[in-house]
Amino acid sequence: MNIKKLSIVVVLLGAIVLTSCNKKSASVKLKNDIDSLSYCIGVSIGENLKQAELPSFNTEVFRKAVEDVLSKRETAIKPENAGMYIQEYFTKLQMEQGQKNKQKGEEFLKKNKERKGVITTASGLQYEVLKEGTGPHPSKDDMVSIHYKGMLIDSTVFDSSYERGQPVTFAVSGVIPGFTEALQLMTVGSKYRVWIPSELGYGPNGNPRGGIKPYSVLVFEIELLSIDSSAKAKK
C-alpha cells in the first residue's frame, strides 16, 4: 500500500492517467472532452483506492466531499486537515495489516520447516535442495549469474528472470540478507527453493513497487549459473 501516493490522489486529485480510460463504458455516456476528463479522474482515483485494499469505502460520502470542494462549500473536515487524517488512518491500517501478515508468515514457516527436505539455518532462513551442483560456493564479495523466480507464500509470482528470458548478474551482497545467505549456500549448477522470513527480506516496510506487503515471507527458486570472483563487489 503506497500511503503517500493515495494521499496525493485522493486529496489533490493527482496523477490522472487519461489513456487508462475506456470511453465505451456501458454505465455512462461520454459526450465530450469534459465528460471524458471527469470519468478518467474517477478511474484513476478508483484504481488507487482498489490497490489500497480498504476494508470498506463510502462512495456517496466521497462524492459529496468532491461536490463540496468544487462548489466552494464549507467541508465537514477542513482541507488542511484532510491529508493528515488520511496519513494517520493508513498508518494505523498498515500496522494492523502488517501484524496479520507477520502472524500468517510465522505460522507458515513453523509448518514449512517440518516438511521433509527443508533445512532451517541459524538465521531462520529455510531452504530445500532441488538440484545439487559442484564446485565452490560464492562469497559475499563475488558476482554471480542466476535465474530466479520470486513468489509470495500464496504462490503469487512477483518477479522472474525466467519470464524475462535472461539471467541476471549482480553482487552477492547487493540483495536482501536472506537472498545473500542463500546464494552462499549454493554451488554452480545447483537449484534451491528458499523461504525468506520478513526480517531477512523487506521487513515492516515491504516493497510496494514490487507488490510485496509488510512482513511478507518470500519464496524464491534460485538457479546458480556462474560465479565471477575476479569482479569483486564494490564495498
N, C-alpha and C positions, 0 to 999 in steps of 0.2 A: 504494500500500500504506500503510495507516494503522497504523504500528507501535504507537503509544500505545493505540489502540482495541483492537488484537489482544491486547496485553499484559493489559489490564484484563479482557477477555473470558475469556481462557484461564486466567489466574492467579486471578482473583477471581470468575469466572462472572458478569460484569456484563451489563447491558443485555439482559435477557431479553424478547423480543417474543412474548408469548403468542398474539397474534392471528395470527401468521405460521404457526402450526402447522396441519397437516392431520390431523384425528383419524380420517380414513378410510384411513390408510396400510395398504397390503397386507402390509407386513412385520412389523407389530406391532399387537397389540390393546390399546387404551387403555380399561381397565375403570373407572377412577375419576379424580378430580382430580389425585392424586399421579402417576399414570401420565402424564396429560396434561402436567403441570408438568415432569416428568422429560424427556419427549420434546421439549417446547418448548425446554428448556435445550440439549438436543443439537442441535436445529435452529438455534438462534441461534448457537451456537459453530461448528457446521458451516458456516453461511453465511459467517461471518467468516474461517474457515480457507480456504474456497474463494476468497474475494476476495483473500487474501494470496498466492495463486499459488505455494504452496510446491512445491519440486521433488519432494518426497515427504513422506509423513506416516504414522507407525505408529499406527494406531488402537488396537491391542492394548496398546501401552505407555501410550497416553493413558488408556485405560480403567483400567489398573492403577494409574496415578497418582491418578485420581479416587477409586478404591476405597480406596487407602491413606490419603488425606486424610480421607475421610468415616468411615473405620473407626478413625481416630486412630492409625494405624500409622506407624512411622518411614519417612520418604520417602527415596528414593535421593539426591535433591537437596533441601537444606533449603528450606522455603518462602520464607525471606527472601532466598535466592539465586536463586530461580526467575525472578523478574521481571527481574533484572539479566542473567541468561543469555539470556532472550528478547530483551531490548533489544539486546544485543551481537550476537546471531545475525542479527536482522533488519536491523540497521545494516549489517553486512557483506554480507548478501544484497542489500539495496537498492543498495549501492555497486556490486556486481558486475552486477546487472541494469541499473543506470543506465549503466554503461560500455558494455554491449552495446547499449543503446538509443541511446546517443550515437554509437557507431560506425555503427549502422544509419542514423541520421539524416544523418550526414555523407556516407555513401555515396549516399543518396537525393538529397541536394541537389547533389552533384557530377554525377550523371547528369541531374538535372532542369534544371540551368542550360544544358545543351546542347540542350534542346528548342527548337524554333522558336517564337518569340514570347515566350520567357521572358527577362526583364531582371533582372540582378542589380545591386543598389546597392552602394555602398562598405561598408555595414554588414554585407552578406551577405543582406539581405532579397531574396527573389525574387518577381517579380510578372508577371502576364500580363493585358493589357487585353482584357476580354471585350466591353465596350461603352464607347466614349468619350463623355464628357459635354461640357458647356460651362461657361464662367464661371470664377470664381475658385477657388483652392484654399483649403481651411480652414487656419488657423494652429493652433498648439498651444493657443492661448487660446480658441478658438471652441468652441461647442456644435454638435454635428451630430446629424442623424437618419438612421439607416441601417437596412437589412435585412442580415442576415448569416447564414452557415452555417459553423460551425466543425467541422473534421474532423481526424483523425489521418492519417498517410500511408497507412494501410491502408483509408482511406475510411470509418472508423467516425465517425459524427456524434456529437459530444459536446454541441453546443448549436446552436440555430437559432431565430432570430426568425420565420422563415417558418412553422415548425411551430406557434409560439405565436399566429400570425395577426396580429401587430402589430409595427411597427418599434420601435427603441429610440433614446433620446436621451441623450447623455452628453457630457462634456468630452473633447476630442481627447487631452488629456494625462492622462486618467484611466484609461487602459488600459495593457496591456503595451507596451513600447517598439516592438516590431515592428508592432503594430497602429497605434500613433500615427504612425509613419513612413509606413505605407501610406496612411492617411487623408489625409495632407498631399500625397500624390502625385495624389490624385483631384480631380475636379471634379463638380459636381452633375449627376446623371443617369448618371454612369459606373458601371461594374460591373467589378471586378477580382477575379482569383484570386491570392491571395498565399500564399507559403510562408515561414513564420517560423522561423528557426533557434532552437534552445533558448535560446541566450544572449540572444535578443531576446524570449523568451517567459517560461516559468516556470523555466527553468534546472535545476539539480540537485535542486531540491525538488519540482518538478512541481506539480500541483494535484489532490490525491487526491479532493476533493469533486466536482471536475469530470471525474474519470476520466482525468486526464492524468498520465502517469508521468514520472519524472525524465528530463531531457534529450530531451523529445519535440519533434519538429518539428511545427508546427501549420500546418494548411491552412485558409484562410478564403476564402469567396466573399463579397465586400462590395459592396453597392449603396448609393452615397451619395445620399440623398434630398434633404437640405437642409442649409444652413449658417446658424447664428444667431450673427452677430458682435456683436450687441448684448448678449447674455447671456454675458459672458466667463467662462471657467472660473475658479474660485476658486484663488488661488495659495497 
